[in-house]
């Protein structure tokens, strides 16, 4: 078969719509607000380690870390302005991570 290359392999970027047709402009004030929120969450994380919530310290730290990661992904990595396919891929990674953490806690509690 002597097919031209574009006919033999479809253009997957158009199939999953990963072409950027428009650009977004983000203001510096948004980045500063996200930075302040990240600094406040970091301060709360440090305070949580000082308070000693016994067995809940790790859970609280993981929840705060998840919120900080979500802020970084949404605003600093521009996930807010990406297409739905990429958002679903990132959501799948987070769900897999949450599953691993839950399984780890179950294993720890049943020992």
DALINLIN-V718020 format. One record per helix or strand. SS is the DSSP state (hx for helix, st for strand). FROM is the first residue (numbers start at 1). TO is the last residue. Records with the same first field share a line. If there is no record, write none. Layout:
SS->FROM-TO, FROM-TO
//
This chain:
hx->5-8, 12-15, 28-51, 54-76, 79-81, 84-109
//
